[in-house]
Amino acid sequence: MSDSAPVEICELAEARAAARTAADWAEADRLRDEIEGAGWKIVDAGTSFRLSPASAPDLIEDGRVRYGASAAVPSRLAEPATTGVTIVVRATDRPADVRRLLDGLRRHASPGLQTVLVADAPSRGQAEALEDAQDPLVGPIAGTAPEIVWLANRLGQAGAFNAGLRRAGGAVVIVVDSSVEPVGDIVTPLAVALDDPTVAVVGAWGSFSPDLRRFVDAPPGDVAVVDGGIVAFRRDDVLVRGPLDEAFRTGRHLEAWLSLTLRDAGEGATPRRAVHLGDLPVVRHDQPDDEAYPPGERVRLDKRAFYRIVERFGRRRDLIVEEQDARGPAQP
């Protein structure tokens, strides 16, 4: 137990203990996810349990703040937009991949682009590259050096993106995976596609789904979800629809969850659109699994992420987009 946990969190933990006693593991997992989503960790001890805050404290080292949680990062989201587009990139263990992505942006950047790098408890090599003022990794993009947000402990894909989103000043936000390499201007087509108010989310790849449980690659045009490492959306939607679900630690299924969340206008209302742009000048490279999670843990986290999509959207027939439903590619 915990004397400091709110009453509602204690009640969820008691309900989870009862589900475990009844061997209702699906319900126990659902309740654990709800507890963790509220910012608490639960550690089982036989038939009892212990609750503790999930967020690590902020650390200050050599005058630099390393934030213990995404919510601790000072937010600009309630302020007016200060530029057109913000790109958010997570930097962890592969400085060469991050450098390749940023070099592509640097070569083809549009004026007014803000870049936010989230140092998600990076490896020593990644941290050294970010700390070296002479390293091209941190050189100016569109005339402005990237802003670096340092995290004290690894939050995973969604948590890191949440930290970066809180620093976004652009009216449009693009979250980009380091497996992606721009070979031309990706920013302008994505931003222009969002000029259409019926469009909620745009990307370089996308999938159809007949049931929001199975996803198949789709050609350019309207899709059920955007995927593949690039997701663009309006900054204002982050305020309205809330932060990303930080249970998506590995990034698997995160883009599907985000696409459906952005498209959802409420039951009975016409959903907004997800659009896969054709001919966006980008290459997607293979990338190894995040080494922070052993293979067995990655499998558990990926399954947990998938079930969160099914639990929230599995009955939402209005969000389904199949091939016969698709419109043609959006025109810039």
Order of alpha helices (4+ residues) and beta strands (2+ residues): alpha-alpha-beta-beta-beta-beta-beta-alpha-beta-alpha-beta-alpha-beta-beta-alpha-beta-beta-beta-beta-beta-beta-alpha-alpha-beta-beta-alpha
